[in-house]
Amino acid sequence: MKKLAVLFAALGSLLSPSAAAENDRSSIVTGVVDAMGPSAIGPLTSQAGPNARWIGAVTLVAWRSDDGPVEVSPLRIEHPLGHGLPSSDPWMASFRPRMVVKIRIAGEIGKKGLWPFAKFAEYLGEADDAELMKAADPILNPPDFVDADLGRFVADRHLPDSFNGTATWLGKPVDLTLSAESRDALPDCAATAQILLKDALRWQAEAEKKIVENLYQLWVDEWRPEGTPILSQAAFRARLTMPAITIYEGGAFEMEFGDGDLFAGHWILVPGSLEEGIEDAGLAG
């Protein structure tokens, strides 16, 4: 009985108004939403069923807990959504890119993988915090990256880790994007781009070869309009547009070809790397 009395006394202190208020204060987070805004994660196929729910997620690029110091490690907030379409869920509509929000989280801030993580409990509205906005500005609006040979690259407004520029590919202008997790890796991306550009004829030929291998017969069998003559492989290749090219760290890249209306406007993605060459070709979008 003595142990029970001690337990009830402890519970009473935890549930007292002052203790509850203290817990609420320690569970309030104010932060700046990243440039992408909220996203939704679907349930795993193995777990899918009538009660399967999507998980809403939003990342705060600069944030503080209560009135504590500003943190700039990205804080990921997750919350189970309703059973309808994620895009129509009120939770998703609560967060806009680059806005300052105040929320209550369930429990403490922990970690998922390498980064801070918390579970959403309550939306408390928009907030006004100049210090947070100042801390978020270089993350959301990084300065241009300039390469002596490739020229100027401007940070994408919706994907600040990607820097957009242009280049000449087989005598024609193409979009060239450098995408890196940190600014320090952009020179590595630029070096990869220069190697790719200097041997554009070879990479174009290898990409077209892989596209024909993977997609030509698919077009003949499934995408060719009824009554349309079968194109030769050369004519099929000629319908492709010049690629937009994205360069990643470590020599990886992706070429994105327009389909020339062969696949109802779907883009053709061709990933590869300097080390492994062209790896695949498939439809997207």
C-alpha positions as CSV (number, residue, x, y, z in Angstrom):
1,M,0.0,0.0,0.0
2,K,2.9,2.3,0.8
3,K,4.3,1.8,-2.7
4,L,0.8,2.6,-4.3
5,A,0.6,5.8,-2.2
6,V,4.0,6.9,-3.5
7,L,3.0,6.1,-7.1
8,F,-0.3,8.0,-6.8
9,A,1.5,11.0,-5.3
10,A,4.0,10.9,-8.2
11,L,1.1,10.8,-10.7
12,G,-0.6,13.6,-9.0
13,S,2.5,15.8,-9.3
14,L,2.8,14.9,-13.0
15,L,-0.9,15.7,-13.7
16,S,-1.1,18.9,-11.6
17,P,-1.8,22.1,-13.5
18,S,1.7,23.5,-12.9
19,A,3.3,20.2,-14.1
20,A,1.0,20.1,-17.2
21,A,1.8,23.7,-18.0
22,E,5.5,23.0,-17.7
23,N,5.2,20.0,-20.0
24,D,3.2,22.1,-22.6
25,R,5.9,24.8,-22.5
26,S,8.6,22.3,-23.2
27,S,6.7,20.9,-26.1
28,I,6.2,24.0,-28.2
29,V,8.3,24.5,-31.3
30,T,8.5,27.6,-33.5
31,G,10.2,27.2,-36.9
32,V,10.6,28.2,-40.6
33,V,9.1,25.7,-43.1
34,D,11.5,24.6,-45.8
35,A,11.2,25.6,-49.5
36,M,9.2,22.5,-50.4
37,G,6.5,22.6,-47.8
38,P,4.7,19.5,-46.6
39,S,4.9,16.1,-48.2
40,A,3.1,12.8,-47.7
41,I,4.6,9.3,-47.3
42,G,2.4,6.4,-48.4
43,P,2.1,3.2,-46.3
44,L,4.4,0.3,-47.2
45,T,2.8,-2.1,-49.6
46,S,3.1,-4.9,-47.1
47,Q,1.2,-2.8,-44.6
48,A,-1.4,-1.5,-47.0
49,G,-5.0,-2.2,-46.2
50,P,-8.4,-0.6,-45.6
51,N,-7.0,1.2,-42.5
52,A,-3.6,2.2,-44.0
53,R,-2.9,5.9,-43.6
54,W,-0.5,8.3,-45.2
55,I,2.0,10.2,-43.0
56,G,2.3,13.9,-43.4
57,A,5.8,15.4,-43.0
58,V,7.2,18.9,-42.9
59,T,10.7,20.1,-42.3
60,L,11.7,23.2,-40.3
61,V,15.1,24.6,-41.5
62,A,15.5,26.9,-38.6
63,W,13.6,26.4,-35.3
64,R,13.6,26.9,-31.6
65,S,12.1,25.0,-28.7
66,D,10.2,27.4,-26.3
67,D,12.4,30.5,-26.0
68,G,15.6,28.5,-26.5
69,P,18.4,29.2,-29.0
70,V,17.9,29.0,-32.7
71,E,18.8,25.6,-34.2
72,V,19.6,25.1,-37.9
73,S,19.7,21.3,-38.1
74,P,16.6,20.4,-40.1
75,L,13.8,19.3,-37.8
76,R,11.3,16.8,-39.4
77,I,7.8,16.8,-38.1
78,E,5.4,13.9,-38.9
79,H,1.7,13.3,-38.4
80,P,-0.8,10.6,-39.5
81,L,-3.2,12.0,-42.1
82,G,-6.8,11.1,-42.6
83,H,-8.1,8.5,-45.0
84,G,-8.7,10.8,-47.9
85,L,-6.2,12.1,-50.5
86,P,-3.2,13.6,-48.8
87,S,-3.4,16.8,-50.9
88,S,-6.8,17.6,-49.5
89,D,-5.9,16.9,-45.9
90,P,-6.3,20.1,-43.7
91,W,-3.0,19.3,-42.0
92,M,-1.1,19.6,-45.3
93,A,-2.8,23.0,-45.9
94,S,-1.6,24.3,-42.6
95,F,2.0,24.6,-43.8
96,R,3.3,26.8,-46.6
97,P,6.8,27.0,-47.9
98,R,9.0,29.6,-46.0
99,M,6.4,30.5,-43.4
100,V,7.0,30.7,-39.7
101,V,4.8,28.4,-37.7
102,K,4.3,27.5,-34.0
103,I,3.3,24.0,-33.2
104,R,3.0,21.7,-30.1
105,I,4.8,18.4,-30.4
106,A,4.1,15.1,-28.7
107,G,6.8,14.4,-26.2
108,E,10.5,15.3,-26.7
109,I,12.5,16.1,-29.8
110,G,14.4,13.0,-30.7
111,K,16.3,11.8,-33.7
112,K,15.4,9.7,-36.8
113,G,18.6,8.7,-38.4
114,L,21.0,11.6,-38.2
115,W,18.5,14.5,-37.9
116,P,16.1,15.9,-35.2
117,F,12.6,14.5,-35.3
118,A,9.3,15.1,-33.5
119,K,5.7,14.0,-33.7
120,F,3.1,16.7,-34.3
121,A,0.4,17.3,-31.6
122,E,-1.3,20.7,-32.3
123,Y,-1.1,23.5,-34.8
124,L,-0.8,26.9,-32.9
125,G,-0.7,29.2,-35.9
126,E,1.7,31.4,-37.8
127,A,4.4,33.2,-35.8
128,D,6.6,36.3,-36.1
129,D,10.3,35.6,-35.4
130,A,12.9,37.8,-37.0
131,E,15.8,35.8,-35.6
132,L,14.5,32.6,-37.1
133,M,13.9,34.2,-40.5
134,K,17.5,35.6,-40.4
135,A,18.9,32.1,-39.6
136,A,16.7,30.5,-42.4
137,D,17.6,33.0,-45.1
138,P,21.0,31.6,-46.2
139,I,19.4,28.1,-46.2
140,L,16.4,29.1,-48.2
141,N,18.1,31.7,-50.4
142,P,21.7,30.6,-50.8
143,P,24.0,32.8,-52.9
144,D,24.7,32.0,-56.6
145,F,27.4,29.5,-57.3
146,V,29.9,30.6,-60.0
147,D,32.3,28.3,-61.8
148,A,35.1,29.9,-63.9
149,D,34.3,27.7,-66.9
150,L,30.6,26.9,-66.6
151,G,29.4,30.3,-65.4
152,R,26.7,31.2,-62.9
153,F,24.2,28.8,-61.2
154,V,21.2,30.1,-59.3
155,A,19.6,28.3,-56.4
156,D,16.2,26.8,-57.2
157,R,13.6,28.5,-55.2
158,H,11.8,25.3,-54.4
159,L,14.9,23.1,-54.1
160,P,17.7,25.3,-52.6
161,D,20.2,22.4,-52.8
162,S,19.9,22.5,-56.6
163,F,21.6,25.3,-58.6
164,N,20.3,25.9,-62.1
165,G,22.4,27.1,-65.1
166,T,22.8,26.4,-68.8
167,A,25.4,24.7,-71.0
168,T,26.1,23.9,-74.6
169,W,25.4,20.3,-75.5
170,L,26.2,19.2,-79.1
171,G,26.0,22.8,-80.2
172,K,22.6,23.5,-78.5
173,P,21.7,25.2,-75.2
174,V,20.5,22.8,-72.5
175,D,19.5,23.2,-68.8
176,L,22.3,22.1,-66.4
177,T,21.7,21.7,-62.7
178,L,24.2,21.0,-60.0
179,S,22.6,19.2,-57.0
180,A,24.6,18.7,-53.8
181,E,23.8,18.2,-50.1
182,S,26.3,20.9,-49.1
183,R,27.7,23.9,-50.9
184,D,31.2,22.5,-50.5
185,A,30.3,19.7,-52.9
186,L,29.3,22.0,-55.8
187,P,32.9,22.2,-57.2
188,D,32.9,18.4,-57.4
189,C,29.6,18.6,-59.3
190,A,31.0,21.2,-61.7
191,A,34.0,19.0,-62.4
192,T,31.7,16.1,-63.3
193,A,29.7,18.4,-65.6
194,Q,32.8,19.5,-67.4
195,I,33.9,15.9,-68.0
196,L,30.4,15.1,-69.3
197,L,30.3,18.2,-71.6
198,K,33.7,17.5,-73.1
199,D,32.5,14.1,-74.3
200,A,28.9,14.9,-75.1
201,L,28.8,13.0,-78.3
202,R,29.7,9.7,-76.6
203,W,27.3,10.2,-73.7
204,Q,24.5,11.2,-76.0
205,A,25.0,8.1,-78.1
206,E,25.1,5.8,-75.0
207,A,22.0,7.4,-73.6
208,E,20.1,7.0,-76.8
209,K,21.2,3.4,-77.1
210,K,19.9,2.6,-73.7
211,I,16.6,4.4,-74.4
212,V,16.1,2.3,-77.6
213,E,17.0,-0.9,-75.7
214,N,14.5,-0.2,-72.9
215,L,11.7,1.8,-74.5
216,Y,11.5,1.2,-78.3
217,Q,9.6,-2.1,-78.2
218,L,7.5,-0.7,-75.4
219,W,6.4,2.1,-77.7
220,V,5.7,-0.3,-80.6
221,D,3.7,-2.7,-78.4
222,E,1.8,-0.4,-76.0
223,W,2.2,3.3,-76.8
224,R,2.0,3.5,-80.6
225,P,-1.4,5.0,-81.7
226,E,-3.5,2.5,-83.6
227,G,-2.9,2.7,-87.3
228,T,0.4,4.6,-86.9
229,P,3.3,3.2,-88.9
230,I,6.1,1.7,-86.9
231,L,9.0,4.1,-86.7
232,S,12.5,2.8,-87.4
233,Q,14.9,2.9,-84.4
234,A,16.7,5.9,-86.0
235,A,13.4,7.8,-86.5
236,F,12.5,6.9,-82.9
237,R,15.8,8.4,-81.6
238,A,15.3,11.5,-83.8
239,R,12.1,12.3,-81.9
240,L,14.0,12.7,-78.6
241,T,14.8,16.3,-77.5
242,M,18.1,17.5,-76.2
243,P,18.4,16.4,-72.5
244,A,18.3,18.5,-69.4
245,I,21.2,17.4,-67.2
246,T,21.4,17.2,-63.4
247,I,24.8,16.5,-61.8
248,Y,25.1,14.9,-58.4
249,E,28.0,14.4,-56.0
250,G,30.5,11.6,-56.7
251,G,30.3,11.7,-60.4
252,A,26.6,10.7,-60.7
253,F,24.2,12.4,-63.2
254,E,20.8,12.1,-64.7
255,M,19.7,13.1,-68.2
256,E,16.1,14.0,-68.8
257,F,14.9,13.7,-72.4
258,G,11.7,15.0,-73.9
259,D,9.8,12.1,-75.5
260,G,8.8,13.9,-78.7
261,D,5.1,12.8,-78.0
262,L,6.1,9.2,-78.2
263,F,4.9,8.5,-74.7
264,A,2.1,11.1,-74.2
265,G,4.5,13.7,-72.8
266,H,6.2,11.5,-70.2
267,W,9.9,12.4,-69.6
268,I,12.5,9.9,-70.2
269,L,15.0,9.6,-67.4
270,V,18.5,8.2,-68.0
271,P,20.7,7.9,-64.8
272,G,24.4,7.2,-64.9
273,S,27.8,8.0,-63.5
274,L,31.3,8.6,-64.8
275,E,32.4,5.4,-63.2
276,E,29.6,3.1,-64.3
277,G,28.4,4.8,-67.5
278,I,24.7,4.9,-68.5
279,E,22.8,2.7,-66.1
280,D,19.2,2.7,-67.1
281,A,16.4,4.5,-69.0
282,G,12.7,4.7,-68.1
283,L,9.6,6.9,-68.2
284,A,8.7,9.5,-65.5
285,G,6.0,12.0,-65.0
